[in-house]
Amino acid sequence: MIPLLLSAIAIASYLIGNINAVHIVSRIFRRQLPDFSGERAMAEINRVFGTPGIVAATVVDAAKTVVAVLLGGLVLHEGSLISYMAVGRCFAAFCVLLGHCWPVFHRFRGGRGGVVAMAAMFCVHFPLAVLIALIFAGVTWASKYMAVGTLTAAALSPLAVWIEYGGLCALLALFSVLVIFFTHRRSIVNLLRRREPKLNLQRDLSMKFEEEDF
């Protein structure tokens, strides 16, 4: 039974992850955009709709993650004799992240998963997610590199999950972290070469969306 439930969670979460924020934002603002995906998606939304568009796209990505993760926990909780809600949520988080980063309906060109990963963490364990978010904000502010904050927060997530839920959930969280590191590989190389642009908190943050996708 559990393998069937996991298969259902995997398929459903991956397909939910395929939901394209560009299409949703276009409908919200009633202005059609080309089928942008990948690293140009957020840049195009920012160019056409500005900050309201970025906020709307972020909400869409967070909302689809919440739906997938909560659904995954519910399926594995109700469909098995023992409650595996945390495992279901962590597994769904990994699968929706895969769908967001490599959507089959958009030629496997998706985002980098930062918003999805953070939203999933809030669904898995809210207090731990608040701590991780504070670490992200602190490291980003101290280093002036958003990528450093993102990668640091991601790297600490499996440890936090392991303390609360044990090894299996931590392993699933580790898989998600590996995805985040892979999608941020260009930023990692730029950091090592000292070519990553610093985040100037006094400037308009919209400039960041011309350089990277979340």
C-alpha positions as a Markdown table, in Angstrom:
| # | Residue | x | y | z |
|---|---|---|---|---|
| 1 | Met | 0.0 | 0.0 | 0.0 |
| 2 | Ile | 2.7 | 2.5 | 1.0 |
| 3 | Pro | 4.6 | 2.2 | -2.4 |
| 4 | Leu | 1.3 | 3.0 | -4.2 |
| 5 | Leu | 0.7 | 6.0 | -1.9 |
| 6 | Leu | 4.3 | 7.2 | -2.5 |
| 7 | Ser | 3.8 | 6.9 | -6.2 |
| 8 | Ala | 0.6 | 8.9 | -6.1 |
| 9 | Ile | 2.3 | 11.6 | -4.0 |
| 10 | Ala | 5.3 | 11.7 | -6.4 |
| 11 | Ile | 3.2 | 12.1 | -9.5 |
| 12 | Ala | 0.8 | 14.6 | -8.0 |
| 13 | Ser | 3.5 | 16.7 | -6.4 |
| 14 | Tyr | 5.6 | 16.8 | -9.5 |
| 15 | Leu | 2.7 | 17.9 | -11.7 |
| 16 | Ile | 1.7 | 20.6 | -9.2 |
| 17 | Gly | 5.3 | 21.8 | -9.3 |
| 18 | Asn | 4.9 | 22.2 | -13.0 |
| 19 | Ile | 2.4 | 25.1 | -12.5 |
| 20 | Asn | 3.9 | 28.1 | -14.2 |
| 21 | Ala | 3.8 | 31.4 | -12.3 |
| 22 | Val | 4.1 | 33.3 | -15.5 |
| 23 | His | 0.8 | 32.1 | -16.8 |
| 24 | Ile | -1.0 | 32.8 | -13.5 |
| 25 | Val | 0.5 | 36.3 | -13.2 |
| 26 | Ser | -0.5 | 37.0 | -16.8 |
| 27 | Arg | -4.1 | 36.1 | -16.0 |
| 28 | Ile | -4.1 | 38.1 | -12.8 |
| 29 | Phe | -2.9 | 41.2 | -14.6 |
| 30 | Arg | -4.8 | 40.5 | -17.8 |
| 31 | Arg | -1.8 | 40.8 | -20.0 |
| 32 | Gln | -0.5 | 37.9 | -22.0 |
| 33 | Leu | 3.2 | 37.1 | -21.8 |
| 34 | Pro | 5.2 | 34.8 | -23.9 |
| 35 | Asp | 5.9 | 31.3 | -22.5 |
| 36 | Phe | 8.9 | 32.3 | -20.5 |
| 37 | Ser | 10.4 | 29.7 | -18.2 |
| 38 | Gly | 13.8 | 29.1 | -16.6 |
| 39 | Glu | 16.1 | 31.9 | -15.7 |
| 40 | Arg | 14.3 | 34.6 | -17.7 |
| 41 | Ala | 10.9 | 34.1 | -16.1 |
| 42 | Met | 11.3 | 36.3 | -13.1 |
| 43 | Ala | 13.2 | 38.9 | -15.1 |
| 44 | Glu | 10.3 | 39.1 | -17.6 |
| 45 | Ile | 7.7 | 39.3 | -14.9 |
| 46 | Asn | 9.7 | 42.1 | -13.2 |
| 47 | Arg | 10.2 | 44.0 | -16.5 |
| 48 | Val | 6.5 | 43.9 | -17.4 |
| 49 | Phe | 4.7 | 44.0 | -14.0 |
| 50 | Gly | 7.3 | 45.2 | -11.6 |
| 51 | Thr | 7.1 | 44.5 | -7.8 |
| 52 | Pro | 3.4 | 43.5 | -7.8 |
| 53 | Gly | 4.2 | 40.8 | -10.4 |
| 54 | Ile | 7.1 | 39.5 | -8.4 |
| 55 | Val | 5.0 | 39.3 | -5.3 |
| 56 | Ala | 2.2 | 37.5 | -7.2 |
| 57 | Ala | 4.6 | 35.0 | -8.7 |
| 58 | Thr | 6.2 | 34.3 | -5.3 |
| 59 | Val | 2.7 | 33.7 | -3.9 |
| 60 | Val | 1.9 | 31.3 | -6.7 |
| 61 | Asp | 5.0 | 29.3 | -6.2 |
| 62 | Ala | 4.5 | 29.2 | -2.4 |
| 63 | Ala | 0.8 | 28.3 | -2.7 |
| 64 | Lys | 1.4 | 25.4 | -5.1 |
| 65 | Thr | 4.1 | 24.1 | -2.7 |
| 66 | Val | 1.8 | 24.3 | 0.3 |
| 67 | Val | -0.9 | 22.4 | -1.5 |
| 68 | Ala | 1.4 | 19.6 | -2.6 |
| 69 | Val | 3.2 | 19.2 | 0.7 |
| 70 | Leu | 0.1 | 19.2 | 2.9 |
| 71 | Leu | -1.6 | 16.8 | 0.5 |
| 72 | Gly | 1.4 | 14.5 | 0.6 |
| 73 | Gly | 1.3 | 14.4 | 4.4 |
| 74 | Leu | -2.5 | 13.8 | 4.4 |
| 75 | Val | -2.3 | 10.9 | 1.9 |
| 76 | Leu | 0.4 | 9.1 | 3.8 |
| 77 | His | -1.2 | 9.8 | 7.1 |
| 78 | Glu | -4.7 | 8.6 | 6.2 |
| 79 | Gly | -3.7 | 5.7 | 3.9 |
| 80 | Ser | -1.4 | 3.8 | 6.2 |
| 81 | Leu | -1.8 | 2.1 | 9.6 |
| 82 | Ile | 1.0 | 4.1 | 11.1 |
| 83 | Ser | 1.1 | 7.9 | 10.7 |
| 84 | Tyr | 3.8 | 8.9 | 8.3 |
| 85 | Met | 2.6 | 12.4 | 7.9 |
| 86 | Ala | 6.1 | 14.0 | 8.2 |
| 87 | Val | 7.6 | 11.5 | 5.8 |
| 88 | Gly | 4.7 | 12.2 | 3.3 |
| 89 | Arg | 5.3 | 16.0 | 3.6 |
| 90 | Cys | 9.1 | 15.7 | 3.1 |
| 91 | Phe | 8.7 | 13.4 | 0.1 |
| 92 | Ala | 6.1 | 15.7 | -1.5 |
| 93 | Ala | 8.4 | 18.6 | -0.9 |
| 94 | Phe | 11.2 | 16.9 | -2.8 |
| 95 | Cys | 8.9 | 16.0 | -5.7 |
| 96 | Val | 7.3 | 19.4 | -6.0 |
| 97 | Leu | 10.7 | 20.9 | -6.0 |
| 98 | Leu | 11.7 | 18.6 | -8.9 |
| 99 | Gly | 8.6 | 19.7 | -10.8 |
| 100 | His | 9.4 | 23.3 | -10.2 |
| 101 | Cys | 13.0 | 23.1 | -11.3 |
| 102 | Trp | 12.5 | 20.7 | -14.2 |
| 103 | Pro | 8.9 | 21.0 | -15.4 |
| 104 | Val | 8.1 | 18.5 | -18.1 |
| 105 | Phe | 5.5 | 20.8 | -19.6 |
| 106 | His | 8.0 | 23.6 | -20.1 |
| 107 | Arg | 10.9 | 21.7 | -21.6 |
| 108 | Phe | 12.5 | 21.0 | -18.2 |
| 109 | Arg | 13.4 | 24.7 | -17.8 |
| 110 | Gly | 12.2 | 25.9 | -14.4 |
| 111 | Gly | 13.2 | 28.0 | -11.5 |
| 112 | Arg | 16.0 | 27.5 | -8.9 |
| 113 | Gly | 13.6 | 26.5 | -6.1 |
| 114 | Gly | 14.4 | 28.9 | -3.3 |
| 115 | Val | 10.8 | 30.0 | -2.7 |
| 116 | Val | 9.6 | 26.4 | -3.1 |
| 117 | Ala | 12.1 | 25.0 | -0.6 |
| 118 | Met | 11.3 | 27.7 | 2.0 |
| 119 | Ala | 7.5 | 27.3 | 1.6 |
| 120 | Ala | 7.9 | 23.5 | 2.0 |
| 121 | Met | 10.0 | 23.9 | 5.2 |
| 122 | Phe | 7.1 | 26.0 | 6.7 |
| 123 | Cys | 4.7 | 23.2 | 6.0 |
| 124 | Val | 7.0 | 20.5 | 7.4 |
| 125 | His | 7.7 | 22.3 | 10.7 |
| 126 | Phe | 6.8 | 25.9 | 11.2 |
| 127 | Pro | 9.1 | 26.8 | 14.1 |
| 128 | Leu | 12.1 | 25.3 | 12.4 |
| 129 | Ala | 11.2 | 27.2 | 9.2 |
| 130 | Val | 11.1 | 30.5 | 11.1 |
| 131 | Leu | 14.6 | 29.7 | 12.5 |
| 132 | Ile | 15.9 | 28.8 | 9.0 |
| 133 | Ala | 14.3 | 32.0 | 7.6 |
| 134 | Leu | 16.0 | 34.1 | 10.3 |
| 135 | Ile | 19.4 | 32.4 | 9.5 |
| 136 | Phe | 18.8 | 33.1 | 5.8 |
| 137 | Ala | 18.1 | 36.8 | 6.5 |
| 138 | Gly | 21.1 | 37.1 | 8.9 |
| 139 | Val | 23.6 | 35.4 | 6.6 |
| 140 | Thr | 22.4 | 37.4 | 3.5 |
| 141 | Trp | 22.6 | 40.7 | 5.4 |
| 142 | Ala | 26.1 | 39.9 | 6.8 |
| 143 | Ser | 27.6 | 38.5 | 3.6 |
| 144 | Lys | 25.6 | 40.8 | 1.1 |
| 145 | Tyr | 25.2 | 37.7 | -1.1 |
| 146 | Met | 21.7 | 36.2 | -1.5 |
| 147 | Ala | 23.1 | 33.0 | -2.8 |
| 148 | Val | 25.2 | 32.6 | 0.4 |
| 149 | Gly | 22.1 | 33.0 | 2.6 |
| 150 | Thr | 20.1 | 30.6 | 0.5 |
| 151 | Leu | 22.8 | 27.9 | 0.4 |
| 152 | Thr | 23.5 | 28.3 | 4.2 |
| 153 | Ala | 19.8 | 28.0 | 5.1 |
| 154 | Ala | 19.4 | 25.0 | 2.8 |
| 155 | Ala | 22.5 | 23.2 | 4.2 |
| 156 | Leu | 21.1 | 23.5 | 7.8 |
| 157 | Ser | 17.6 | 22.2 | 6.9 |
| 158 | Pro | 18.4 | 18.5 | 7.0 |
| 159 | Leu | 20.0 | 18.8 | 10.5 |
| 160 | Ala | 16.9 | 20.7 | 11.7 |
| 161 | Val | 14.6 | 18.1 | 10.2 |
| 162 | Trp | 16.7 | 15.2 | 11.7 |
| 163 | Ile | 16.5 | 16.7 | 15.2 |
| 164 | Glu | 12.7 | 16.8 | 15.0 |
| 165 | Tyr | 11.7 | 13.8 | 12.8 |
| 166 | Gly | 14.7 | 11.5 | 12.5 |
| 167 | Gly | 16.8 | 10.0 | 9.7 |
| 168 | Leu | 14.3 | 9.2 | 6.9 |
| 169 | Cys | 12.9 | 12.7 | 6.8 |
| 170 | Ala | 16.4 | 14.2 | 7.1 |
| 171 | Leu | 17.4 | 12.1 | 4.1 |
| 172 | Leu | 14.5 | 13.4 | 2.0 |
| 173 | Ala | 15.4 | 16.9 | 3.1 |
| 174 | Leu | 19.0 | 16.2 | 2.0 |
| 175 | Phe | 17.8 | 15.3 | -1.4 |
| 176 | Ser | 16.0 | 18.6 | -1.7 |
| 177 | Val | 19.2 | 20.4 | -0.6 |
| 178 | Leu | 21.2 | 18.7 | -3.3 |
| 179 | Val | 18.7 | 20.0 | -5.8 |
| 180 | Ile | 19.0 | 23.5 | -4.5 |
| 181 | Phe | 22.8 | 23.3 | -4.6 |
| 182 | Phe | 22.7 | 22.0 | -8.2 |
| 183 | Thr | 20.3 | 24.7 | -9.4 |
| 184 | His | 22.6 | 27.3 | -7.7 |
| 185 | Arg | 25.8 | 25.9 | -9.2 |
| 186 | Arg | 26.4 | 29.0 | -11.3 |
| 187 | Ser | 26.2 | 31.2 | -8.2 |
| 188 | Ile | 28.6 | 28.8 | -6.4 |
| 189 | Val | 31.1 | 29.1 | -9.2 |
| 190 | Asn | 30.7 | 32.9 | -9.3 |
| 191 | Leu | 31.3 | 33.1 | -5.5 |
| 192 | Leu | 34.4 | 31.0 | -5.8 |
| 193 | Arg | 35.7 | 33.3 | -8.6 |
| 194 | Arg | 34.5 | 36.4 | -6.7 |
| 195 | Arg | 32.2 | 37.4 | -9.6 |
| 196 | Glu | 28.9 | 37.0 | -7.8 |
| 197 | Pro | 27.2 | 40.5 | -7.6 |
| 198 | Lys | 26.6 | 41.7 | -4.1 |
| 199 | Leu | 23.2 | 42.5 | -2.8 |
| 200 | Asn | 22.9 | 46.3 | -2.2 |
| 201 | Leu | 20.1 | 46.6 | 0.3 |
| 202 | Gln | 19.9 | 50.3 | -0.4 |
| 203 | Arg | 19.1 | 49.7 | -4.1 |
| 204 | Asp | 16.0 | 48.5 | -5.7 |
| 205 | Leu | 16.0 | 44.7 | -5.2 |
| 206 | Ser | 14.2 | 44.3 | -8.6 |
| 207 | Met | 17.7 | 44.3 | -10.2 |
| 208 | Lys | 18.3 | 40.9 | -8.7 |
| 209 | Phe | 15.6 | 39.4 | -10.8 |
| 210 | Glu | 17.6 | 40.3 | -13.9 |
| 211 | Glu | 20.3 | 38.0 | -12.7 |
| 212 | Glu | 18.7 | 35.1 | -11.1 |
| 213 | Asp | 15.4 | 33.2 | -10.9 |
| 214 | Phe | 13.9 | 31.9 | -7.7 |
